[in-house]
């Protein structure tokens, strides 16, 4: 092929390359091997095999700190259940009543939750049951705005159909809508977050369908009291089987103040993708990782913190 015929292709490649080239990874020096990232506080906390450290988001400097304080929940709280907090009508929510009727073991144990406990701002509590043929296959409720009202979003798995989304009204303590289940048992979804990812003027729930084997990033919008699928991106994963870190993704405006973007590993967890959905789905960046991603992720002013399976900590930044 003669050079003139190649010029349009060369122009296309060079015009598409700056966003990818602008993002890169840098290793954060640790005193030991990384075990976990805790992003609950304003400054992320880092667990290593030598103890806990706090990371200054602006300088990425580490200082020794105590382990995160986890409020004690009396039985029958689900072991490892993470408490969700909000400043709205729901003060706290958590999962409870371990049951072994499903025994998928996605988080490394053979029980899931049979109930959700809601603690309202006025101090009253309510209980939501997963159902006789279902479990809440999740670790942390998500308190979000959907359809103009405060809702709670959870993964609910049926014994015969596998996982789907459940949206709960905290005032009535009822499941008001569910998404279609995958269709067979022990098939799971892992939520990424709730935001107006697609610029539709309403929130969408982003989930990864079967992050261990399929890795489809799906978007579900609340429309007329139902969940409607509005988009999908292939080749993603925000969890690996047996891990108790379901937060292997970050939602933030990573490409300027427009619409929230998603930082999430590829299906093989060997690259970090920065994905935007507005106006259409596209990769802002794709950064190769020297080892598979393996921990929850966190935001810092310089970018996104990613923990690797070999004990290293990276910051992916523009």
VMD Tcl script that draws the C-alpha trace (Angstrom):
set ca {
  {0.00 0.00 0.00}
  {1.33 3.42 -0.93}
  {1.90 6.10 1.73}
  {-0.95 8.39 0.59}
  {-3.42 5.59 1.28}
  {-2.06 5.28 4.83}
  {-2.34 8.97 5.70}
  {-6.01 8.92 6.82}
  {-5.28 5.96 9.12}
  {-2.19 7.66 10.55}
  {-4.20 10.82 11.20}
  {-6.93 8.83 12.96}
  {-4.47 7.02 15.21}
  {-2.54 10.12 16.18}
  {-5.71 12.09 16.88}
  {-7.01 9.33 19.17}
  {-3.81 8.76 21.09}
  {-3.36 11.81 23.41}
  {-5.97 10.74 25.99}
  {-4.42 7.29 26.30}
  {-0.89 8.65 26.42}
  {-1.79 11.22 29.07}
  {-2.65 8.62 31.72}
  {0.06 6.56 33.39}
  {0.83 4.63 36.57}
  {3.23 5.43 39.39}
  {4.08 3.12 42.29}
  {3.47 4.38 45.83}
  {6.27 3.33 48.20}
  {4.94 1.12 50.99}
  {6.65 -0.13 54.17}
  {5.29 -3.62 53.49}
  {3.04 -5.55 51.15}
  {-0.39 -4.11 50.50}
  {-3.34 -6.00 51.94}
  {-6.30 -3.65 51.55}
  {-7.45 -0.13 50.74}
  {-10.11 1.50 52.90}
  {-11.68 4.51 51.21}
  {-14.27 5.38 53.87}
  {-12.36 8.32 55.38}
  {-11.43 11.56 53.61}
  {-7.86 10.28 53.40}
  {-7.63 6.65 52.24}
  {-6.25 4.15 54.73}
  {-3.83 1.50 53.55}
  {-3.39 -1.86 55.25}
  {-0.02 -3.54 54.81}
  {1.45 -6.62 56.43}
  {3.21 -4.20 58.83}
  {0.08 -2.33 59.89}
  {-2.23 0.50 58.85}
  {-1.20 3.79 57.25}
  {-3.05 6.91 56.19}
  {-2.37 8.34 52.78}
  {-2.41 12.10 52.28}
  {-4.43 12.45 49.06}
  {-2.47 15.43 47.76}
  {1.11 14.31 48.47}
  {0.66 10.50 48.62}
  {2.73 10.47 51.82}
  {2.07 7.73 54.35}
  {1.71 8.19 58.09}
  {1.12 5.41 60.62}
  {-2.45 5.20 61.87}
  {-4.89 2.93 63.66}
  {-7.11 0.43 61.93}
  {-10.46 1.89 60.80}
  {-13.05 2.00 63.54}
  {-15.93 -0.31 62.67}
  {-19.10 0.14 64.75}
  {-20.10 -3.08 66.45}
  {-23.35 -4.58 65.23}
  {-24.99 -7.05 67.52}
  {-26.16 -10.37 66.10}
  {-27.79 -11.22 63.81}
  {-25.72 -8.77 61.72}
  {-24.01 -10.38 58.74}
  {-20.29 -10.90 59.43}
  {-18.27 -8.50 57.22}
  {-21.39 -6.43 56.54}
  {-20.42 -2.82 55.81}
  {-22.70 -0.13 57.24}
  {-24.07 2.40 54.77}
  {-24.56 5.96 56.07}
  {-26.36 8.98 54.67}
  {-27.43 12.48 55.70}
  {-30.95 11.91 54.39}
  {-33.96 10.03 55.75}
  {-31.91 6.81 56.08}
  {-29.30 7.21 58.79}
  {-27.80 3.72 58.48}
  {-28.46 0.41 56.76}
  {-26.77 -2.98 56.98}
  {-27.28 -6.64 56.17}
  {-28.27 -9.25 58.74}
  {-29.30 -12.85 59.46}
  {-26.77 -15.14 57.77}
  {-28.40 -17.99 55.89}
  {-26.92 -21.00 54.11}
  {-29.82 -21.70 51.78}
  {-27.85 -20.47 48.73}
  {-24.15 -21.10 49.53}
  {-22.58 -19.43 46.53}
  {-19.48 -18.31 48.43}
  {-18.76 -15.28 46.25}
  {-17.20 -13.49 49.25}
  {-15.31 -16.52 50.51}
  {-17.92 -17.89 52.91}
  {-20.99 -20.07 52.45}
  {-23.66 -17.76 53.77}
  {-25.52 -14.72 52.52}
  {-27.96 -12.29 54.14}
  {-31.64 -12.99 54.65}
  {-32.52 -9.48 55.86}
  {-31.72 -5.78 55.47}
  {-31.90 -3.56 58.55}
  {-32.85 0.10 57.97}
  {-32.32 2.71 60.66}
  {-34.20 5.88 59.78}
  {-33.23 9.43 60.73}
  {-36.04 9.56 63.32}
  {-34.55 6.53 65.09}
  {-37.09 3.96 63.94}
  {-35.93 0.71 62.42}
  {-37.37 -1.53 59.75}
  {-36.55 -4.98 58.41}
  {-36.69 -6.00 54.76}
  {-36.78 -9.72 53.97}
  {-35.04 -11.11 50.90}
  {-37.77 -13.75 50.61}
  {-38.07 -17.48 51.20}
  {-36.41 -18.33 47.87}
  {-33.83 -15.52 47.82}
  {-30.90 -13.91 49.62}
  {-29.20 -10.54 49.61}
  {-25.86 -11.48 48.02}
  {-24.06 -8.29 48.95}
  {-21.88 -6.73 51.64}
  {-23.01 -3.09 51.69}
  {-26.36 -1.43 50.91}
  {-26.24 1.59 48.58}
  {-28.35 4.57 49.65}
  {-29.11 6.62 46.54}
  {-31.67 8.82 44.82}
  {-33.77 7.01 42.20}
  {-37.01 8.25 40.71}
  {-36.73 11.44 42.75}
  {-36.75 9.62 46.10}
  {-34.29 7.98 48.48}
  {-33.92 4.29 47.76}
  {-31.65 1.45 48.82}
  {-30.01 -0.67 46.13}
  {-28.91 -4.26 46.82}
  {-27.99 -7.43 44.97}
  {-30.73 -9.99 45.47}
  {-30.19 -13.57 44.27}
  {-32.92 -16.16 43.87}
  {-32.21 -19.84 44.41}
  {-33.03 -20.76 40.83}
  {-32.37 -17.59 38.81}
  {-29.24 -16.06 40.24}
  {-28.63 -12.36 40.83}
  {-30.53 -9.20 39.97}
  {-30.94 -5.71 41.41}
  {-33.43 -4.96 44.17}
  {-34.56 -1.38 44.83}
  {-36.05 -0.81 48.28}
  {-38.25 2.01 49.59}
  {-36.89 2.76 53.09}
  {-40.17 4.31 54.25}
  {-42.36 1.31 53.48}
  {-39.49 -1.19 53.90}
  {-40.60 -2.94 50.71}
  {-38.80 -4.04 47.57}
  {-40.44 -1.78 44.98}
  {-38.71 -3.00 41.82}
  {-36.23 -5.63 40.68}
  {-34.22 -6.11 37.52}
  {-34.37 -9.42 35.61}
  {-32.20 -12.10 37.19}
  {-29.39 -13.59 35.13}
  {-31.25 -16.86 34.71}
  {-29.39 -19.55 36.59}
  {-28.14 -20.01 40.18}
  {-24.70 -18.86 41.31}
  {-24.52 -16.18 38.64}
  {-23.77 -12.84 40.27}
  {-23.64 -9.08 39.63}
  {-21.51 -6.48 41.43}
  {-22.78 -2.87 41.54}
  {-20.38 -0.06 40.64}
  {-22.45 2.97 41.67}
  {-25.47 5.18 41.05}
  {-25.13 8.40 39.04}
  {-26.22 10.11 35.83}
  {-23.52 8.37 33.82}
  {-25.18 8.81 30.42}
  {-26.30 12.42 30.70}
  {-29.96 11.44 30.58}
  {-30.97 13.75 33.42}
  {-31.75 10.77 35.66}
  {-29.62 8.35 37.64}
  {-28.53 4.98 36.35}
  {-27.33 2.00 38.37}
  {-24.06 0.66 36.97}
  {-23.35 -3.03 37.62}
  {-20.93 -5.61 36.29}
  {-22.72 -8.78 35.23}
  {-20.72 -11.85 36.22}
  {-17.40 -10.06 36.83}
  {-15.58 -13.39 37.17}
  {-16.47 -14.82 33.76}
  {-18.46 -12.37 31.59}
  {-17.55 -8.84 32.69}
  {-20.37 -6.84 31.10}
  {-20.75 -3.34 32.57}
  {-24.50 -2.66 32.43}
  {-26.52 0.51 33.09}
  {-30.06 0.40 34.48}
  {-32.30 3.46 34.70}
  {-35.46 3.99 36.76}
  {-38.32 4.68 34.35}
  {-42.00 4.70 35.31}
  {-41.33 2.54 38.34}
  {-39.29 -0.05 36.46}
  {-35.59 -0.71 35.81}
  {-34.71 -0.42 32.13}
  {-31.34 -1.37 30.69}
  {-29.86 1.63 28.87}
  {-26.33 0.56 27.94}
  {-23.55 -2.00 28.16}
  {-19.74 -2.06 27.89}
  {-17.79 -5.32 27.62}
  {-14.45 -6.35 29.20}
  {-14.72 -5.18 32.82}
  {-14.35 -6.71 36.30}
  {-14.75 -5.18 39.77}
  {-14.37 -8.33 41.87}
  {-12.73 -11.75 41.87}
  {-14.29 -14.84 43.38}
  {-13.74 -15.21 47.12}
  {-12.62 -11.61 47.64}
  {-14.25 -9.49 50.34}
  {-13.45 -6.34 48.37}
  {-16.43 -5.65 46.08}
  {-15.36 -2.02 45.52}
  {-12.76 -2.56 42.81}
  {-13.95 0.51 40.90}
  {-14.32 4.27 41.33}
  {-17.01 6.69 40.18}
  {-15.88 10.30 39.68}
  {-15.56 13.08 37.13}
  {-12.19 11.94 35.85}
  {-12.28 13.72 32.49}
  {-13.44 17.16 33.55}
  {-16.67 18.38 35.20}
  {-19.21 16.85 32.83}
  {-20.73 13.51 33.79}
  {-19.36 10.90 36.21}
  {-16.87 8.46 34.73}
  {-15.91 4.97 35.90}
  {-12.43 3.65 36.66}
  {-12.56 -0.14 36.53}
  {-10.23 -3.03 35.66}
  {-10.51 -5.02 32.47}
  {-11.93 -8.53 32.74}
  {-8.47 -10.04 33.22}
  {-7.73 -7.30 35.81}
  {-4.43 -6.49 34.05}
  {-5.45 -3.04 32.84}
  {-7.32 -0.13 34.38}
  {-9.95 1.39 32.13}
  {-11.29 4.94 32.55}
  {-14.71 4.81 30.89}
  {-17.09 7.65 30.03}
  {-20.68 6.99 28.96}
  {-21.66 10.48 27.76}
  {-22.41 11.32 25.06}
  {-21.63 7.72 24.07}
  {-19.54 4.95 25.64}
  {-15.80 5.43 25.13}
  {-12.49 4.83 26.89}
  {-10.81 7.95 28.22}
  {-7.76 5.83 29.01}
  {-6.59 2.25 29.35}
  {-3.48 1.79 31.49}
  {-1.68 -1.56 31.61}
  {-1.02 -2.88 35.12}
  {2.15 -4.85 36.07}
  {0.00 -7.34 38.03}
  {-3.70 -8.02 38.45}
  {-5.80 -5.53 40.42}
  {-7.01 -7.10 43.65}
  {-8.32 -4.55 46.19}
  {-10.96 -1.90 46.61}
  {-9.99 1.35 44.91}
  {-9.93 4.93 46.15}
  {-9.75 8.45 44.78}
  {-6.87 10.78 45.48}
  {-6.26 14.23 44.07}
  {-3.66 12.78 41.76}
  {-5.87 10.03 40.36}
  {-7.02 6.54 41.31}
  {-5.39 4.18 43.81}
  {-5.16 0.57 42.63}
  {-3.88 -2.31 44.75}
  {-2.20 -5.23 43.00}
  {-2.15 -8.92 43.86}
  {1.64 -8.85 44.29}
  {1.33 -6.34 47.19}
  {2.13 -3.15 45.30}
  {0.12 0.06 45.30}
  {-0.24 2.21 42.21}
  {-1.75 5.59 41.49}
  {-3.16 5.92 37.97}
  {-3.23 9.56 36.98}
  {-3.27 11.96 34.06}
}
mol new
graphics top color blue
foreach p $ca { graphics top sphere $p radius 0.5 }
foreach p [lrange $ca 0 end-1] q [lrange $ca 1 end] { graphics top cylinder $p $q radius 0.2 }
display resetview
